[in-house]
Amino acid sequence: MDKKAIGERIRLIRKALGLTQAEMGEKIGRSWKTINRWEAGERDIPDTALKLISQVFGVSYKWLKTGCGDMWEREEKIEEEEEKLRKLREMILEGLIEKTVEYLKKFERIPIVGRAGAEFPENPTDMEVIGLIFTTKETSQQGGKFAAEVRGDSMEPTLHDGDFVVFKPYVGDGSDIPNGKIVVVRNHSGELIVKRLIKVNDLIVLTSDNPKYPPIPPEQFKTEDLRIVGVAVKIVREILV
C-alpha cells in the first residue's frame, strides 16, 4: 500500500467533513497523533482501520485503499446493488427453468393430423402432420395419440372452430363404441371430421351438435366412404406448439 497516497486521501476526507485531527480520531477511537502520522504517510495504516474509516465516514473503501472510483460510497453501493440484482435475476431464472422443466414433464406432445391415408390408423405413418400440441400424460394413458382440428360450427356449442380433439385410434365398424361418443371420421378425400356417434336400432348415425346440420344416416355413411378412425378422449382449446 502507498502510505503517503492513503494518508492524503484520509486528509481529504477529514477536510471534506470539516473535522480536526482530534475530532476525526475521536470518532474512530484513535489519537490525533495517529491521524497526523497517517496523513503524513509516516505510519502504516491497518486494513481494519481503513474499513472502519469507510464505515464511520461513509466513504468508499475501494477509493480509500486504491484511489480508484468515487470518494463517497454511493458508487460502490450501486455496484453492490447491481450485483445483488444480477444474482437475484439468475436465481429467479434458474428457478423458472427448473419449474418449467418439471411442469413440462407432466405433458406429452401429440401430433395434429390434417389428412389420413387409407391405412390410417393401422399404419400411423400414413398421415399428414400439420402441428403439435401438448396434452397431459393422463390423456396419453387413456389412449390419446393423435389430434384433429375442428373446422366450422357443426359441433357448436360443444366444440368451436379451431378446437382440437385428441383421440385414440380406432379400427372397426363403430358397433363397440359407446352411444353418444364424439368420434373422428375420415372422409373419401382423407380429411378428418369430428362428429357425434348415435346408435338408432343398432344402426350408426353420425350427427352434428349444431341442429342446423342434418345427421349423416347409415346409407350416406357407406356411400361417402366415411370411416371412423378415432374416439375422442380430450378437447384442447389452445395450440401450444
Phi, psi and chi 1 to 4 in degrees:
 res  aa     phi    psi   chi1   chi2   chi3   chi4
   1 MET       -  144.5  -73.1 -167.5  -60.0      -
   2 ASP   -87.8  100.8 -172.5  -23.4      -      -
   3 LYS   -58.8  -42.5  -67.4 -174.8  -70.0 -176.1
   4 LYS   -66.8  -41.6  -69.1 -167.6  113.8  179.9
   5 ALA   -66.6  -40.6      -      -      -      -
   6 ILE   -67.8  -40.0  -67.4  174.9      -      -
   7 GLY   -60.2  -39.5      -      -      -      -
   8 GLU   -65.3  -37.4  178.2   60.0   22.8      -
   9 ARG   -68.7  -34.4  -72.8 -167.3  -74.9  -85.1
  10 ILE   -65.3  -40.2  -70.6  173.8      -      -
  11 ARG   -63.7  -40.2 -172.6 -175.4   69.6   78.8
  12 LEU   -62.0  -40.3  -73.4  173.2      -      -
  13 ILE   -62.1  -47.7  -66.9  167.9      -      -
  14 ARG   -62.4  -43.8 -178.6  173.2   62.8   78.5
  15 LYS   -66.3  -39.5  -68.3  -69.3 -174.0 -179.8
  16 ALA   -63.2  -31.3      -      -      -      -
  17 LEU   -93.6   -2.4  -64.3  173.5      -      -
  18 GLY    68.4   38.7      -      -      -      -
  19 LEU  -109.0  149.5  -60.1  173.4      -      -
  20 THR   -82.8  168.3   65.1      -      -      -
  21 GLN   -62.1  -36.7  -69.7  179.3  -23.0      -
  22 ALA   -66.1  -43.4      -      -      -      -
  23 GLU   -65.1  -39.8  -70.2  170.0  -23.0      -
  24 MET   -66.3  -44.9 -173.7  178.9 -154.3      -
  25 GLY   -61.1  -39.0      -      -      -      -
  26 GLU   -61.6  -36.6 -175.2  179.1  -10.5      -
  27 LYS   -72.3  -22.7  -70.4 -178.3 -178.6  -65.7
  28 ILE  -117.5   10.3   59.7  172.1      -      -
  29 GLY    74.2   33.7      -      -      -      -
  30 ARG  -126.2  157.5  -61.9  -68.9 -165.1  -79.9
  31 SER   -80.9  162.8   67.7      -      -      -
  32 TRP   -65.2  -29.5   72.0  -91.1      -      -
  33 LYS   -64.1  -39.3  -70.3 -177.0  179.3  179.7
  34 THR   -64.0  -43.9  -62.6      -      -      -
  35 ILE   -60.8  -42.3  -57.6  -61.4      -      -
  36 ASN   -61.3  -44.0 -178.8  -89.7      -      -
  37 ARG   -69.2  -35.7  -72.8  170.9 -179.4  166.9
  38 TRP   -61.9  -47.9  -76.5  -10.6      -      -
  39 GLU   -64.1  -32.3  -69.9 -176.3    3.2      -
  40 ALA   -81.6   -7.9      -      -      -      -
  41 GLY    73.5   26.1      -      -      -      -
  42 GLU   -93.7  -11.2  -63.9  174.2   -4.1      -
  43 ARG  -138.9  140.3  178.1  176.2  -70.7 -174.3
  44 ASP   -63.3  141.7  -72.5  -30.9      -      -
  45 ILE  -107.3  116.1  -52.7  170.0      -      -
  46 PRO   -59.8  148.0  -17.0   28.7      -      -
  47 ASP   -60.9  -33.5 -160.6   55.9      -      -
  48 THR   -63.5  -33.6   52.5      -      -      -
  49 ALA   -71.3  -37.4      -      -      -      -
  50 LEU   -64.1  -42.2  -66.3  178.7      -      -
  51 LYS   -64.6  -37.7  -70.5  179.1  178.9  177.3
  52 LEU   -65.6  -44.9 -178.0   62.4      -      -
  53 ILE   -59.6  -42.5  -68.3  170.4      -      -
  54 SER   -59.5  -46.1  170.6      -      -      -
  55 GLN   -69.6  -44.0  -67.9  169.2    0.3      -
  56 VAL   -70.9  -39.8  171.1      -      -      -
  57 PHE  -103.7    1.8  -60.4  110.5      -      -
  58 GLY    68.4   33.8      -      -      -      -
  59 VAL  -107.0  163.8  -64.5      -      -      -
  60 SER   -74.6  123.9  166.5      -      -      -
  61 TYR   -61.9  -39.7  167.0   73.9      -      -
  62 LYS   -62.2  -44.8  178.0 -179.1  175.0 -178.0
  63 TRP   -65.5  -43.4  172.5   83.3      -      -
  64 LEU   -61.5  -39.4 -178.5   57.6      -      -
  65 LYS   -84.3  -36.5 -172.6  170.8 -177.6  175.7
  66 THR  -117.1  -18.6   67.3      -      -      -
  67 GLY    85.0   -0.1      -      -      -      -
  68 CYS   -89.2  143.8  -63.5      -      -      -
  69 GLY    85.6 -160.4      -      -      -      -
  70 ASP   -93.1  146.5 -168.3   73.1      -      -
  71 MET   -59.8  -45.3  174.9 -168.3  -67.3      -
  72 TRP   -84.2  153.8  -53.6  107.2      -      -
  73 GLU   -78.3   -1.9   64.9  179.0   -1.6      -
  74 ARG   -61.3  -36.9   57.9  179.8  176.4  -90.1
  75 GLU   -64.5  -42.1 -179.1 -179.5  -52.3      -
  76 GLU   -63.5  -40.0 -155.5  165.2   82.5      -
  77 LYS   -66.9  -38.6  -79.1 -169.2  172.3 -178.9
  78 ILE   -61.1  -44.5  -70.9  171.1      -      -
  79 GLU   -61.8  -41.5  -70.5  177.6   -1.2      -
  80 GLU   -64.4  -42.7  -71.7  175.2    1.8      -
  81 GLU   -65.6  -40.1  -69.7  -58.7  -42.9      -
  82 GLU   -63.9  -39.0  -73.5  178.2  -13.8      -
  83 GLU   -66.3  -39.9  179.1   64.7   13.9      -
  84 LYS   -63.1  -43.0  -74.0  178.5 -176.6  176.9
  85 LEU   -64.1  -39.8  -75.5  172.2      -      -
  86 ARG   -62.3  -45.5 -175.0 -174.7   64.8   77.6
  87 LYS   -65.1  -37.9  -71.8 -178.7  178.2  178.7
  88 LEU   -64.8  -42.8 -179.9   59.8      -      -
  89 ARG   -61.7  -40.1  -76.8 -165.4  -66.3  -92.7
  90 GLU   -63.7  -42.3  -74.0  179.7   -4.1      -
  91 MET   -63.9  -42.9  -71.5  171.2   61.6      -
  92 ILE   -63.7  -44.5  -68.4  171.0      -      -
  93 LEU   -62.8  -44.1 -178.2   59.2      -      -
  94 GLU   -61.0  -41.7  -73.5  173.5    5.9      -
  95 GLY   -65.2  -41.5      -      -      -      -
  96 LEU   -65.6  -41.7  -74.8  173.8      -      -
  97 ILE   -62.6  -44.7  -68.9  172.2      -      -
  98 GLU   -62.3  -43.5 -173.8  176.6  -19.0      -
  99 LYS   -67.0  -38.2  -74.3 -178.9  179.5  177.6
 100 THR   -63.6  -43.3  -59.5      -      -      -
 101 VAL   -61.0  -45.3  169.4      -      -      -
 102 GLU   -64.1  -37.8  -71.4  -58.6  -47.4      -
 103 TYR   -65.1  -45.0  178.2   73.9      -      -
 104 LEU   -68.8  -21.0  -69.4  177.3      -      -
 105 LYS   -64.6  -19.3  -76.6  180.0 -179.4  177.6
 106 LYS   -81.9   -6.7  -59.3  175.6 -177.0  177.1
 107 PHE  -120.0  160.8  -65.9   84.9      -      -
 108 GLU  -130.9  151.7  -69.9 -173.7   -1.3      -
 109 ARG   -87.3  133.9  -69.2 -171.6  -61.0  177.7
 110 ILE  -119.3  129.8  -60.5  -71.3      -      -
 111 PRO   -73.2  139.5   24.9  -31.7      -      -
 112 ILE   -92.2  123.8  -57.0  167.3      -      -
 113 VAL   -95.6  124.4 -179.0      -      -      -
 114 GLY   -87.7  -52.2      -      -      -      -
 115 ARG  -132.9  152.9  -69.8  176.9 -179.4  -87.7
 116 ALA  -129.1  139.6      -      -      -      -
 117 GLY   -79.4  179.9      -      -      -      -
 118 ALA   -65.0  -24.1      -      -      -      -
 119 GLU   -94.5   -0.5  -64.0 -178.6   13.6      -
 120 PHE   -77.7  138.8 -179.1   84.8      -      -
 121 PRO   -94.1    4.2   34.5  -36.0      -      -
 122 GLU   -56.9  -35.8  -63.6   93.5  -33.4      -
 123 ASN  -119.4   94.8 -178.2    4.8      -      -
 124 PRO   -59.8  -19.3  -22.3   33.4      -      -
 125 THR   -76.2  -12.5   60.6      -      -      -
 126 ASP   -86.8   58.5 -170.0   18.3      -      -
 127 MET  -153.4  160.7   65.4  177.3 -179.5      -
 128 GLU  -105.0  116.1  174.0 -166.0   39.7      -
 129 VAL   -92.4  122.4  176.1      -      -      -
 130 ILE  -110.1   -1.3   60.3  173.4      -      -
 131 GLY   172.0 -176.4      -      -      -      -
 132 LEU  -136.5  150.2  -64.8  167.7      -      -
 133 ILE  -131.2  157.4   59.2  172.8      -      -
 134 PHE   -94.6  137.3  -84.8  117.2      -      -
 135 THR  -142.1  161.7 -172.4      -      -      -
 136 THR   -68.3  154.9   59.5      -      -      -
 137 LYS   -64.8  -27.2  -72.4 -169.2  174.7 -178.8
 138 GLU   -61.0  -38.2  -71.7   79.2    1.6      -
 139 THR   -61.7  -42.9  -57.4      -      -      -
 140 SER   -64.2  -39.3  178.8      -      -      -
 141 GLN   -65.6  -25.5  -70.5  165.3    0.2      -
 142 GLN   -82.2    0.7  -67.1  169.3    8.9      -
 143 GLY   105.1   -4.1      -      -      -      -
 144 GLY   -66.0  117.0      -      -      -      -
 145 LYS  -125.7  -20.5  -64.9 -170.3 -179.4  -57.5
 146 PHE  -136.5  165.6  -55.6  101.5      -      -
 147 ALA  -134.3  146.9      -      -      -      -
 148 ALA  -125.3  142.3      -      -      -      -
 149 GLU   -87.7  136.9 -174.5  173.9    2.0      -
 150 VAL   -80.2  129.2  176.8      -      -      -
 151 ARG  -115.7  133.2  -56.2  -79.4 -175.9  164.9
 152 GLY    79.2 -166.4      -      -      -      -
 153 ASP  -115.9   18.6   62.5  -11.5      -      -
 154 SER   -67.5  -21.1   67.2      -      -      -
 155 MET  -106.1   13.4  -68.7  -60.1  -70.8      -
 156 GLU   -66.2  145.0  -66.4  -82.6    5.1      -
 157 PRO   -91.9    2.9   34.0  -34.5      -      -
 158 THR   -68.0  -48.2  -50.5      -      -      -
 159 LEU  -124.9  144.6  -58.1  173.1      -      -
 160 HIS  -111.5  157.7  -50.1  -65.0      -      -
 161 ASP   -56.9  126.4 -177.7   53.3      -      -
 162 GLY    98.2  -10.1      -      -      -      -
 163 ASP   -69.3  164.3  -74.6   -9.3      -      -
 164 PHE  -124.0  136.2  -65.5   88.3      -      -
 165 VAL  -107.3  115.4  173.5      -      -      -
 166 VAL   -84.3  128.1  178.7      -      -      -
 167 PHE  -132.1  154.1   63.0   92.1      -      -
 168 LYS   -93.4  139.0   60.5 -179.0  177.3 -178.9
 169 PRO   -60.6  147.0  -21.7   33.3      -      -
 170 TYR  -138.4  138.3  175.5   81.0      -      -
 171 VAL  -129.2  121.6  177.9      -      -      -
 172 GLY   156.2 -175.3      -      -      -      -
 173 ASP   -95.4    2.3   60.4    4.9      -      -
 174 GLY    90.9   -6.9      -      -      -      -
 175 SER   -66.8  -25.6   59.2      -      -      -
 176 ASP   -95.9    5.2   54.8  -18.6      -      -
 177 ILE   -87.1  131.2  -62.2  176.2      -      -
 178 PRO   -56.7  143.1  -24.7   34.3      -      -
 179 ASN   -60.2  134.5 -168.8   23.4      -      -
 180 GLY    91.5   -0.2      -      -      -      -
 181 LYS   -72.7  147.6  -85.5  -75.7 -171.5  178.7
 182 ILE   -81.8  131.7  -68.0  174.9      -      -
 183 VAL  -126.9  159.8  -65.3      -      -      -
 184 VAL  -107.2  128.2  176.5      -      -      -
 185 VAL  -120.6  136.2 -179.5      -      -      -
 186 ARG   -94.8  128.3  177.8 -169.4  177.8  -82.0
 187 ASN   -93.5 -175.9   65.8   18.2      -      -
 188 HIS   -64.0  -24.1   64.0  -80.4      -      -
 189 SER   -96.7    6.4   62.4      -      -      -
 190 GLY    90.5   -3.6      -      -      -      -
 191 GLU   -72.5  148.7  -66.1  174.7  -33.5      -
 192 LEU  -101.8  128.1  -60.7 -175.9      -      -
 193 ILE  -123.1  153.7   57.4  176.5      -      -
 194 VAL  -109.9  127.0  179.2      -      -      -
 195 LYS  -139.9  173.6  -65.8  -64.4  176.7 -176.9
 196 ARG  -109.2  133.9 -169.3  176.3  -63.2  -81.5
 197 LEU   -90.9  123.2 -176.4  146.7      -      -
 198 ILE  -122.7  134.8  -59.4  -65.0      -      -
 199 LYS  -103.1  127.2  -66.6 -179.9 -179.8  178.9
 200 VAL  -127.5  110.5 -178.8      -      -      -
 201 ASN    52.9   46.4  -62.0  -34.7      -      -
 202 ASP    68.5    8.6  -66.2  -32.9      -      -
 203 LEU  -103.0  147.3  -64.7  175.6      -      -
 204 ILE   -97.5  128.5  -68.8  175.7      -      -
 205 VAL  -121.7  132.0  177.9      -      -      -
 206 LEU   -96.4  123.6  -63.4  177.7      -      -
 207 THR  -121.9  162.4   67.0      -      -      -
 208 SER  -104.3  145.6  -59.2      -      -      -
 209 ASP   -73.9  -22.1  -74.3    3.1      -      -
 210 ASN   -81.2  114.9 -171.1  -25.7      -      -
 211 PRO   -63.3  -14.2   22.2  -32.9      -      -
 212 LYS   -76.8   -9.8   76.8  177.4 -176.2  179.5
 213 TYR  -102.5  129.1  -67.8   92.0      -      -
 214 PRO   -72.5  154.2   27.5  -34.3      -      -
 215 PRO   -71.4  160.9   25.7  -33.5      -      -
 216 ILE   -98.8  108.1  -58.9  173.2      -      -
 217 PRO   -73.8  166.4   26.4  -33.2      -      -
 218 PRO   -53.9  -41.8  -25.1   33.6      -      -
 219 GLU   -66.1  -38.0   58.1  -85.9   13.9      -
 220 GLN   -69.7  -35.0 -174.4 -179.1  -11.4      -
 221 PHE   -55.9  -43.0 -173.2   75.3      -      -
 222 LYS   -78.3  -41.2  -68.1  178.8 -179.2  178.7
 223 THR   -61.1  -41.1  -57.3      -      -      -
 224 GLU   -87.6    8.9  -65.0 -174.5    4.6      -
 225 ASP    55.9   44.3 -167.5   25.8      -      -
 226 LEU   -84.6  139.6  -59.7  179.4      -      -
 227 ARG  -138.1  128.7 -175.5  158.7   58.9   90.6
 228 ILE   -72.5  123.2  -60.6  170.8      -      -
 229 VAL  -116.6   -5.3  -65.1      -      -      -
 230 GLY  -163.7  155.8      -      -      -      -
 231 VAL  -119.4  127.7  179.6      -      -      -
 232 ALA   -64.5  137.9      -      -      -      -
 233 VAL  -121.5  -16.9  -63.4      -      -      -
 234 LYS  -161.4  147.0 -174.3  178.5  178.4   64.8
 235 ILE  -107.3  130.3  -52.9  -56.5      -      -
 236 VAL  -119.8  129.2  178.7      -      -      -
 237 ARG  -106.6    8.5  -69.5 -149.5  153.5   89.4
 238 GLU  -145.0  123.7 -178.4  179.8    2.3      -
 239 ILE   -80.0  132.6 -173.9  167.1      -      -
 240 LEU  -108.9  -19.0  -60.2  177.8      -      -
 241 VAL  -133.7      -  177.4      -      -      -
